[in-house]
Amino acid sequence: MKNPATAPTGPPASRQGQQPHRGRASAAALARALLIAAGLVTVYYVLPLDGRLTAGASAVLVCGLLLVVVVFWWEVRAIVDSPWPRLKALEALATTLALFLLLFAGAYFLLEHTTPGSFSEPLTKTDSLYFTLTTFTTVGYGDIAARSQPGRILTMCQMLGGLLLVGVAAKILASAVQTGLRRRDGDPPDVFPPSHGNQR
């Protein structure tokens, strides 16, 4: 018969051993999230977006949105396998959100250069990013508004995409974090049930 005093403590002891690393992991995750967002914003400002919003540019926008979905799904899988699921979710959110917003900011900028007057005032790159953020956050100051039909269609697409990002994507991230925590602690995951039938 085993002595309870000498019995191993299991996962709680291992979590105590991880405590010194938690601070470094948190700082590293925050730094990576900031660097990813700053890097994407830098690319947005450096890219020569002085062309026209042609069919080719529209295809680039669609492919960019598909890339956002692919990156998001890859990040979800990385969250499940990460030893720090919550921190990895922060990186995933920074990457997905920055890509989504900058894609629409670039599209607004190109549309205004293609068809001047599509918005209530000429747009610089900063103006385009500002309009994208006010639309995403539903602040809607009204100082910049879409006037042309293509501009309003593009804005509606961003609104719908933003709702999906906030609602569906946030729920998926939360589920991935919970699955990652269970996997890290050695508990069987129940978010993605096994395919060999229900267990009673």
C-alpha positions as CSV (number, residue, x, y, z in Angstrom):
1,M,0.0,0.0,0.0
2,K,1.4,3.4,-1.0
3,N,2.0,6.1,1.6
4,P,-0.2,9.1,0.7
5,A,2.6,11.4,1.9
6,T,5.1,10.0,-0.7
7,A,2.6,9.8,-3.6
8,P,3.4,11.9,-6.6
9,T,1.4,15.1,-7.0
10,G,1.0,14.8,-10.8
11,P,0.2,17.8,-13.0
12,P,0.1,20.5,-10.2
13,A,3.8,19.8,-9.5
14,S,4.7,20.1,-13.1
15,R,2.7,23.4,-13.3
16,Q,4.7,24.7,-10.4
17,G,7.9,23.8,-12.3
18,Q,6.6,25.9,-15.2
19,Q,6.0,29.0,-13.2
20,P,9.4,30.5,-13.7
21,H,9.0,30.1,-17.4
22,R,5.6,31.7,-17.5
23,G,6.9,35.3,-17.2
24,R,9.4,34.8,-20.0
25,A,6.8,33.1,-22.2
26,S,4.3,35.9,-21.6
27,A,6.8,38.6,-22.5
28,A,8.0,36.7,-25.6
29,A,4.4,36.2,-26.8
30,L,3.5,39.8,-26.3
31,A,6.7,40.9,-28.1
32,R,5.9,38.6,-31.0
33,A,2.3,39.9,-31.3
34,L,3.5,43.5,-31.3
35,L,6.3,42.7,-33.8
36,I,3.8,40.9,-36.1
37,A,1.4,43.8,-36.1
38,A,4.2,46.4,-36.5
39,G,5.7,44.4,-39.3
40,L,2.4,44.1,-41.2
41,V,1.7,47.8,-40.8
42,T,5.2,48.6,-42.1
43,V,4.6,46.4,-45.1
44,Y,1.3,48.2,-45.7
45,Y,3.1,51.6,-45.8
46,V,6.1,50.5,-47.8
47,L,4.2,48.6,-50.5
48,P,3.6,50.8,-53.6
49,L,-0.2,50.9,-53.8
50,D,-0.4,53.6,-56.4
51,G,-2.0,51.4,-58.9
52,R,-5.7,50.8,-59.8
53,L,-8.3,48.6,-58.3
54,T,-8.6,46.4,-61.4
55,A,-9.9,42.9,-61.7
56,G,-6.4,41.7,-60.8
57,A,-6.3,43.8,-57.6
58,S,-9.8,42.5,-56.7
59,A,-8.5,39.0,-57.1
60,V,-5.6,39.9,-54.8
61,L,-8.0,41.1,-52.2
62,V,-10.0,37.8,-52.4
63,C,-6.8,35.7,-52.3
64,G,-5.7,37.9,-49.3
65,L,-8.9,37.1,-47.4
66,L,-8.4,33.4,-48.2
67,L,-4.9,33.7,-46.8
68,V,-6.4,35.2,-43.6
69,V,-8.6,32.1,-43.3
70,V,-5.6,29.8,-43.9
71,V,-3.4,31.6,-41.4
72,F,-6.2,31.6,-38.8
73,W,-6.8,27.9,-39.2
74,W,-3.0,27.2,-38.9
75,E,-2.9,29.4,-35.8
76,V,-5.8,27.4,-34.3
77,R,-3.9,24.2,-34.7
78,A,-0.8,25.8,-33.2
79,I,-2.8,26.9,-30.2
80,V,-4.0,23.3,-29.5
81,D,-0.4,22.0,-29.7
82,S,1.2,24.9,-27.8
83,P,2.3,24.5,-24.1
84,W,1.0,28.1,-23.6
85,P,-2.4,28.1,-25.5
86,R,-3.5,31.5,-24.1
87,L,-0.3,33.2,-25.2
88,K,-0.4,31.6,-28.6
89,A,-4.0,32.8,-29.0
90,L,-2.8,36.3,-28.5
91,E,-0.4,35.9,-31.4
92,A,-3.1,34.4,-33.5
93,L,-5.4,37.3,-32.8
94,A,-2.7,39.9,-33.6
95,T,-1.8,38.2,-36.9
96,T,-5.4,37.6,-38.1
97,L,-6.7,41.0,-37.1
98,A,-3.8,42.9,-38.6
99,L,-4.0,41.0,-41.9
100,F,-7.8,41.5,-42.1
101,L,-7.7,45.3,-41.4
102,L,-4.7,46.0,-43.6
103,L,-6.2,44.2,-46.6
104,F,-9.3,46.3,-46.5
105,A,-7.3,49.5,-45.9
106,G,-5.3,48.7,-49.0
107,A,-8.4,48.0,-51.0
108,Y,-10.0,51.4,-49.9
109,F,-6.8,53.2,-50.9
110,L,-6.7,51.6,-54.3
111,L,-10.4,52.2,-54.9
112,E,-10.1,55.9,-54.2
113,H,-7.2,56.1,-56.6
114,T,-9.1,54.2,-59.3
115,T,-12.3,56.2,-58.9
116,P,-11.8,59.6,-57.2
117,G,-14.8,60.6,-55.2
118,S,-15.6,57.1,-54.1
119,F,-15.3,58.5,-50.5
120,S,-16.3,61.8,-49.0
121,E,-12.6,62.9,-49.2
122,P,-9.4,61.8,-50.9
123,L,-7.7,59.0,-49.0
124,T,-4.1,58.6,-48.0
125,K,-2.9,55.3,-46.7
126,T,-3.4,56.6,-43.1
127,D,-6.9,57.8,-44.0
128,S,-7.7,54.4,-45.4
129,L,-6.4,52.6,-42.3
130,Y,-8.4,55.1,-40.1
131,F,-11.6,54.5,-42.1
132,T,-11.0,50.7,-41.8
133,L,-10.6,50.9,-38.0
134,T,-13.6,53.2,-37.5
135,T,-15.7,50.8,-39.5
136,F,-14.4,47.7,-37.7
137,T,-15.0,49.2,-34.3
138,T,-18.4,50.5,-35.3
139,V,-17.4,54.0,-34.1
140,G,-18.4,55.6,-37.4
141,Y,-17.5,59.2,-36.8
142,G,-19.0,60.1,-40.2
143,D,-16.0,62.3,-41.3
144,I,-15.1,59.7,-44.0
145,A,-17.9,57.8,-45.7
146,A,-18.2,55.6,-48.8
147,R,-20.1,57.4,-51.6
148,S,-19.8,55.2,-54.7
149,Q,-21.5,51.8,-55.1
150,P,-18.2,49.8,-55.2
151,G,-17.1,51.7,-52.0
152,R,-20.2,50.8,-50.2
153,I,-20.1,47.2,-51.3
154,L,-16.5,46.9,-50.1
155,T,-17.4,48.5,-46.8
156,M,-20.3,46.1,-46.3
157,C,-17.9,43.2,-47.0
158,Q,-15.7,44.5,-44.3
159,M,-18.6,44.9,-41.9
160,L,-19.7,41.3,-42.5
161,G,-16.2,40.0,-42.2
162,G,-15.7,41.9,-39.0
163,L,-18.8,40.4,-37.5
164,L,-17.5,36.9,-38.4
165,L,-14.1,37.7,-37.0
166,V,-15.4,39.0,-33.7
167,G,-18.1,36.3,-33.3
168,V,-17.1,33.1,-34.9
169,A,-13.4,33.5,-34.9
170,A,-13.3,34.5,-31.2
171,K,-15.4,31.4,-30.3
172,I,-13.1,29.1,-32.3
173,L,-10.0,30.7,-30.6
174,A,-11.6,30.2,-27.1
175,S,-12.4,26.5,-27.9
176,A,-8.8,26.0,-29.2
177,V,-7.4,27.5,-26.0
178,Q,-9.6,25.1,-23.9
179,T,-8.6,22.1,-25.9
180,G,-4.9,23.1,-25.7
181,L,-5.2,23.5,-21.9
182,R,-6.8,20.0,-21.5
183,R,-4.1,18.5,-23.8
184,R,-1.3,20.2,-21.8
185,D,-2.7,19.0,-18.5
186,G,-3.2,15.4,-19.8
187,D,-7.0,15.5,-19.9
188,P,-8.7,14.0,-22.9
189,P,-10.0,16.7,-25.2
190,D,-13.7,16.9,-25.7
191,V,-14.0,19.8,-28.1
192,F,-12.9,17.6,-31.1
193,P,-14.6,14.2,-30.3
194,P,-13.1,10.9,-31.6
195,S,-14.3,9.6,-34.8
196,H,-14.6,6.0,-33.7
197,G,-18.0,6.4,-32.0
198,N,-19.5,7.9,-28.9
199,Q,-18.1,6.8,-25.5
200,R,-20.5,6.3,-22.6
